[in-house]
Amino acid sequence: MYRLMALITATSDRAAGEVKSGALASAFYPVRGLEGVCAALGVALQPDDQLVSTYRSLGDALAKGANLRRVIAEIYGRSDGLCGGKGGPMHLQDTSVGFMTSTGVVGSGIPIAVGLGIAAQLDGAARAVVATFGDGATSIGAFHEAMNIAGLWKVPVVFLCQNNQWGEHTPIAEYAASTDLADRARAYAMSSVRVDGFDPVATLGVLREALERARSGGGPTFVEALTYRLTGHSGSSDYSYVPADELAAAMARDPVPTFRRSVLTSGQMSEAELAAIDAEVAAAVDDAFAFATASPPPPSETRYRDVFADPSALTGAGVPA
């Protein structure tokens, strides 16, 4: 878990830095503050389980096993990316490892995950599906529709709310009458739990139990992982609107250094072992960004590929097949 958390932090910080410097001309949504939740999820998931994410998907993609080089190439819009450079950072996808999709519309992945869960039921498969989303997504209609169906039909889905306390630039208390989001799930007759998302060990325990419930036919679970967004909404966003005391308190619990101290002081790992992981992560990130920037953009002849299911639709439009 420490290696995965460190990798997510280093990659997110590097990408945000590239955006700010102008080297990466792309929208990018940092995942700082979510590292413990993503790493716990990565450890808890089994290879056959499926994951649906949001546009803030970097941590989820790496947790599910997507190739780091190809993830970064996709963020850069290059041909060696996960989607051939045509999806970009908001639409990472790698079905070969069960990372089914990430969506750019807030909350839109939640009903997709329920559909995948229904497919698992129809297949008689003992696999779970996880939908990750931010706190803001709990206010859209599709969230409630999907939760209702999942609770009614006992769909094998884990609804993982990565509650970072901010809906873009709006604090949760200003858009939700009740900030106890886990309480909403109880209205749909499903298991519901809140967990400290800055504690990866506690989060791992909760997610393992929820995933086992889903795989064994026990129905869905709503998990609210309480975190705090440690950066701006996007890679280049101003963050001056965040209360300084709140941010300082959250930074004091920054997941990676906090977990590093924990495994060190408990004797689970030595400083030499942790330093070796840190060096390995730094090298992997350097390699991935070098790979991405060396990758060519998608060839112009592929611009309409994957747009039309029937290539004949292009005929008559003056567009080459």
FENVENWO-V736623 format. One record per pair of residues at least 24 apart in sequence whose ideal C-beta (glycine too) atoms are under 10 Angstrom apart, sorted by the first residue. I is the first residue (numbers start at 1). J is the second residue. If there is no record, write none. Layout:
BEGIN
{{I/J} {I/J}}
END
This chain:
BEGIN
{{1/35} {1/36} {1/38} {1/39} {1/40} {1/42} {1/43} {1/63} {1/200} {1/201} {1/203} {1/204} {1/259} {1/263} {2/35} {2/39} {2/200} {2/256} {2/259} {2/260} {2/262} {2/263} {2/264} {2/268} {2/269} {2/273} {2/274} {2/277} {2/278} {2/281} {3/39} {3/274} {3/276} {3/277} {3/278} {3/280} {3/281} {3/284} {4/35} {4/36} {4/38} {4/39} {4/40} {4/41} {4/42} {4/43} {4/59} {4/62} {4/63} {4/200} {4/277} {4/281} {5/34} {5/35} {5/36} {5/37} {5/38} {5/39} {5/40} {5/42} {5/59} {5/63} {5/200} {5/255} {5/256} {5/257} {5/258} {5/259} {5/260} {5/277} {5/281} {6/35} {6/39} {6/255} {6/256} {6/257} {6/259} {6/260} {6/274} {6/277} {6/278} {6/280} {6/281} {6/282} {6/284} {6/285} {7/35} {7/38} {7/39} {7/59} {7/62} {7/63} {7/68} {7/256} {7/277} {7/280} {7/281} {7/282} {7/284} {7/285} {7/288} {8/32} {8/34} {8/35} {8/36} {8/38} {8/39} {8/42} {8/58} {8/59} {8/60} {8/61} {8/62} {8/63} {8/255} {8/256} {8/281} {9/33} {9/34} {9/35} {9/59} {9/230} {9/254} {9/255} {9/256} {9/257} {9/281} {9/285} {10/256} {10/278} {10/281} {10/282} {10/284} {10/285} {10/286} {10/288} {11/58} {11/59} {11/61} {11/62} {11/68} {11/71} {11/72} {11/75} {11/281} {11/284} {11/285} {11/288} {11/289} {12/56} {12/58} {12/59} {12/62} {12/230} {12/231} {12/235} {12/285} {13/231} {13/235} {13/285} {14/72} {14/282} {14/285} {14/286} {14/288} {14/289} {15/58} {15/71} {15/72} {15/75} {15/76} {15/89} {15/235} {15/285} {15/288} {15/289} {15/292} {16/231} {16/232} {16/234} {16/235} {16/236} {16/237} {17/235} {18/72} {18/75} {18/76} {18/235} {18/289} {18/292} {18/293} {19/75} {19/89} {19/234} {19/235} {19/236} {19/237} {20/235} {20/236} {22/236} {23/76} {23/289} {23/293} {24/72} {24/75} {24/76} {24/77} {24/89} {24/235} {24/236} {24/289} {24/292} {24/293} {25/76} {25/77} {26/74} {26/75} {26/76} {26/77} {26/88} {26/89} {26/90} {26/235} {27/55} {27/75} {27/88} {27/89} {27/90} {27/104} {27/234} {27/235} {27/236} {28/55} {28/56} {28/58} {28/75} {28/88} {28/89} {28/90} {28/234} {28/235} {28/236} {29/54} {29/55} {29/56} {29/57} {29/58} {29/89} {29/90} {29/104} {29/134} {29/231} {29/232} {29/233} {29/234} {29/235} {29/237} {30/56} {30/58} {30/59} {30/229} {30/230} {30/231} {30/232} {30/233} {30/234} {30/235} {30/237} {31/56} {31/57} {31/58} {31/59} {31/60} {31/61} {31/62} {31/162} {31/164} {31/227} {31/229} {31/230} {31/231} {32/59} {32/164} {32/227} {32/228} {32/229} {32/230} {32/231} {32/232} {32/250} {32/251} {32/254} {32/255} {32/256} {33/59} {33/162} {33/164} {33/165} {33/166} {33/197} {33/198} {33/227} {33/228} {33/229} {33/230} {33/231} {33/250} {33/251} {33/253} {33/254} {33/255} {34/58} {34/59} {34/60} {34/63} {34/132} {34/134} {34/162} {34/163} {34/164} {34/197} {34/198} {34/225} {34/227} {34/228} {34/229} {34/230} {34/255} {35/59} {35/63} {35/197} {35/198} {35/200} {35/227} {35/230} {35/254} {35/255} {35/256} {35/259} {36/195} {36/196} {36/197} {36/198} {36/199} {36/200} {36/201} {36/202} {36/203} {36/204} {36/225} {36/227} {36/253} {36/254} {36/255} {36/256} {36/258} {36/259} {37/63} {37/132} {37/160} {37/161} {37/162} {37/163} {37/164} {37/195} {37/196} {37/197} {37/198} {37/199} {37/200} {37/203} {37/204} {37/207} {37/223} {37/225} {37/226} {37/227} {37/255} {38/62} {38/63} {38/64} {38/132} {38/160} {38/162} {38/197} {38/200} {38/203} {38/225} {38/255} {39/63} {39/200} {39/203} {39/204} {39/255} {39/256} {39/259} {40/160} {40/195} {40/197} {40/199} {40/200} {40/201} {40/202} {40/203} {40/204} {40/205} {40/206} {40/207} {40/208} {40/225} {41/130} {41/132} {41/158} {41/160} {41/162} {41/200} {41/203} {41/204} {41/207} {41/211} {41/223} {41/225} {42/204} {42/207} {43/200} {43/203} {43/204} {43/207} {43/208} {44/128} {44/130} {44/158} {44/203} {44/204} {44/205} {44/206} {44/207} {44/208} {44/209} {44/210} {44/211} {44/212} {45/97} {45/98} {45/127} {45/128} {45/130} {45/158} {45/207} {45/208} {45/211} {46/98} {46/126} {46/127} {46/128} {46/211} {46/212} {46/215} {47/97} {47/98} {47/127} {48/98} {48/120} {48/125} {48/126} {48/127} {48/128} {48/215} {49/98} {49/120} {49/126} {49/127} {49/128} {49/129} {49/130} {49/156} {49/158} {49/211} {49/214} {49/215} {50/95} {50/97} {50/98} {50/99} {50/100} {50/101} {50/113} {50/116} {50/117} {50/119} {50/120} {50/125} {50/127} {50/128} {50/129} {50/130} {50/131} {50/156} {50/157} {51/94} {51/97} {51/98} {51/99} {51/100} {51/101} {51/102} {51/109} {51/113} {51/116} {51/128} {51/129} {51/130} {51/131} {51/132} {51/158} {51/160} {52/93} {52/98} {52/99} {52/100} {52/101} {52/102} {52/103} {52/108} {52/109} {52/110} {52/111} {52/112} {52/113} {52/114} {52/115} {52/116} {52/117} {52/129} {52/130} {52/131} {52/132} {52/133} {52/157} {53/91} {53/92} {53/93} {53/99} {53/100} {53/101} {53/102} {53/103} {53/109} {53/113} {53/130} {53/131} {53/132} {53/133} {53/160} {53/162} {54/90} {54/102} {54/103} {54/104} {54/105} {54/106} {54/107} {54/108} {54/109} {54/110} {54/131} {54/132} {54/133} {54/134} {54/136} {54/137} {54/162} {55/88} {55/89} {55/90} {55/91} {55/92} {55/102} {55/103} {55/104} {55/105} {55/106} {55/108} {55/109} {55/134} {55/234} {56/89} {56/90} {56/102} {56/132} {56/133} {56/134} {56/162} {56/164} {56/229} {56/233} {56/234} {57/89} {57/90} {57/91} {57/92} {57/93} {57/99} {57/101} {57/102} {57/103} {57/104} {57/109} {57/132} {58/89} {58/92} {58/102} {59/132} {59/162} {60/92} {60/99} {60/102} {60/130} {60/132} {60/160} {60/162} {61/89} {61/92} {61/93} {61/94} {61/97} {61/99} {61/102} {62/92} {62/99} {63/99} {63/130} {63/132} {64/92} {64/94} {64/97} {64/98} {64/99} {64/100} {64/130} {65/94} {65/96} {65/97} {65/98} {65/99} {66/92} {66/93} {66/94} {66/96} {66/97} {66/98} {66/99} {67/94} {67/96} {67/97} {67/288} {67/291} {68/281} {68/284} {68/285} {68/287} {68/288} {68/289} {68/291} {68/292} {69/284} {69/287} {69/288} {69/289} {69/290} {69/291} {69/292} {69/295} {70/94} {70/288} {70/291} {70/292} {70/295} {71/99} {71/288} {71/292} {72/285} {72/287} {72/288} {72/289} {72/290} {72/291} {72/292} {72/293} {72/295} {73/288} {73/289} {73/291} {73/292} {73/293} {73/294} {73/295} {73/296} {74/292} {74/295} {75/288} {75/289} {75/292} {76/289} {76/291} {76/292} {76/293} {76/295} {76/297} {77/292} {77/295} {77/297} {77/298} {78/291} {78/292} {78/293} {78/294} {78/295} {78/296} {78/297} {78/298} {79/295} {79/296} {79/297} {79/298} {79/299} {79/302} {80/291} {80/292} {80/294} {80/295} {80/296} {80/298} {81/292} {81/295} {81/298} {83/298} {83/306} {84/298} {84/299} {84/302} {84/305} {84/306} {85/292} {85/295} {85/296} {85/297} {85/298} {85/299} {85/302} {86/298} {86/302} {86/303} {86/305} {86/306} {86/307} {87/306} {89/234} {89/235} {98/127} {98/129} {98/130} {100/129} {100/130} {100/131} {102/132} {103/133} {105/137} {105/140} {105/142} {106/133} {106/134} {106/136} {106/137} {106/138} {106/139} {106/140} {106/142} {106/143} {106/167} {106/168} {107/131} {107/133} {107/134} {107/136} {107/137} {107/138} {107/139} {107/140} {107/141} {107/142} {107/143} {107/144} {107/146} {108/133} {108/137} {108/140} {108/142} {108/143} {109/133} {109/137} {109/142} {109/146} {110/137} {110/138} {110/140} {110/142} {110/143} {110/144} {110/145} {110/146} {110/147} {110/150} {110/157} {110/159} {110/161} {111/141} {111/142} {111/143} {111/145} {111/146} {111/147} {111/149} {111/150} {112/142} {112/146} {113/146} {113/150} {113/155} {113/157} {113/158} {113/159} {113/160} {113/220} {114/142} {114/145} {114/146} {114/147} {114/148} {114/149} {114/150} {114/153} {114/155} {114/156} {114/157} {114/159} {114/220} {115/146} {115/149} {115/155} {115/157} {116/155} {116/156} {116/157} {117/146} {117/149} {117/150} {117/153} {117/154} {117/155} {117/156} {117/157} {117/158} {117/214} {117/219} {117/220} {118/149} {118/150} {118/153} {118/155} {118/156} {118/157} {119/155} {120/155} {120/156} {120/157} {120/214} {120/215} {121/153} {121/154} {121/155} {121/156} {121/217} {125/156} {125/215} {126/156} {126/214} {126/215} {126/216} {126/217} {127/156} {127/211} {127/214} {127/215} {128/155} {128/156} {128/157} {128/158} {128/207} {128/210} {128/211} {128/212} {128/213} {128/214} {128/215} {128/216} {128/220} {128/221} {129/155} {129/156} {129/157} {129/158} {129/159} {129/211} {129/214} {129/220} {130/156} {130/157} {130/158} {130/159} {130/160} {130/207} {130/210} {130/211} {130/214} {130/221} {130/223} {131/157} {131/158} {131/159} {131/160} {131/161} {131/220} {132/158} {132/159} {132/160} {132/161} {132/162} {132/223} {132/225} {133/159} {133/160} {133/161} {133/162} {133/163} {134/161} {134/162} {134/163} {134/164} {134/165} {134/166} {134/167} {134/168} {134/172} {134/227} {134/229} {135/161} {135/162} {135/163} {135/164} {135/165} {135/166} {135/167} {135/171} {135/172} {135/175} {135/176} {135/179} {135/181} {135/224} {135/226} {135/227} {135/229} {136/161} {136/163} {136/164} {136/166} {136/167} {136/168} {136/170} {136/172} {136/175} {136/176} {137/161} {137/162} {137/167} {137/181} {138/163} {138/167} {138/172} {138/175} {138/176} {138/181} {138/182} {138/184} {138/185} {138/222} {138/224} {139/167} {139/172} {139/175} {139/176} {139/177} {139/181} {139/184} {143/181} {143/184} {144/184} {144/187} {144/188} {146/188} {146/220} {147/184} {147/185} {147/187} {147/188} {147/189} {147/190} {147/220} {147/222} {148/187} {148/188} {148/189} {148/190} {149/188} {149/220} {150/185} {150/188} {150/189} {150/190} {150/214} {150/219} {150/220} {150/221} {150/222} {151/185} {151/186} {151/187} {151/188} {151/189} {151/190} {151/191} {151/219} {151/220} {151/222} {152/188} {152/189} {152/190} {152/219} {152/220} {153/219} {153/220} {154/189} {154/190} {154/213} {154/214} {154/217} {154/218} {154/219} {154/220} {155/190} {155/214} {155/219} {155/220} {156/211} {156/213} {156/214} {156/215} {156/216} {156/217} {156/218} {156/219} {156/220} {156/221} {157/190} {157/210} {157/214} {157/219} {157/220} {157/221} {157/222} {158/191} {158/206} {158/207} {158/209} {158/210} {158/211} {158/213} {158/214} {158/220} {158/221} {158/222} {158/223} {159/185} {159/188} {159/190} {159/192} {159/210} {159/220} {159/221} {159/222} {159/223} {159/224} {160/195} {160/197} {160/203} {160/206} {160/207} {160/210} {160/221} {160/222} {160/223} {160/224} {160/225} {161/185} {161/194} {161/197} {161/222} {161/223} {161/224} {161/225} {161/226} {162/197} {162/223} {162/224} {162/225} {162/226} {162/227} {162/229} {163/194} {163/197} {163/223} {163/224} {163/225} {163/226} {163/227} {163/228} {163/229} {164/197} {164/225} {164/226} {164/227} {164/228} {164/229} {164/230} {164/231} {164/233} {164/250} {165/226} {165/227} {165/228} {165/229} {165/242} {165/246} {165/250} {166/228} {166/229} {166/232} {166/233} {166/241} {166/242} {167/233} {168/229} {168/232} {168/233} {168/234} {168/237} {169/232} {169/233} {169/237} {169/238} {169/239} {169/241} {169/242} {170/241} {171/241} {171/242} {171/243} {171/246} {180/224} {181/222} {181/224} {181/226} {182/222} {182/223} {182/224} {182/225} {182/226} {183/222} {183/224} {184/222} {184/224} {185/220} {185/221} {185/222} {185/223} {185/224} {186/222} {188/220} {188/222} {189/219} {189/220} {190/218} {190/219} {190/220} {190/221} {190/222} {191/218} {191/219} {191/220} {191/221} {191/222} {191/223} {192/220} {192/221} {192/222} {192/223} {192/224} {193/221} {193/222} {193/223} {193/224} {193/225} {194/222} {194/223} {194/224} {194/225} {194/226} {195/223} {195/224} {195/225} {195/226} {196/225} {196/226} {196/227} {196/253} {197/223} {197/224} {197/225} {197/226} {197/227} {197/228} {197/255} {198/225} {198/226} {198/227} {198/228} {198/250} {198/253} {198/254} {198/255} {198/258} {198/259} {199/225} {199/226} {199/253} {199/255} {199/258} {199/259} {199/262} {200/225} {200/255} {200/256} {200/258} {200/259} {200/262} {201/259} {201/262} {201/263} {203/227} {203/255} {227/253} {227/255} {228/253} {228/254} {228/255} {230/254} {230/255}}
END
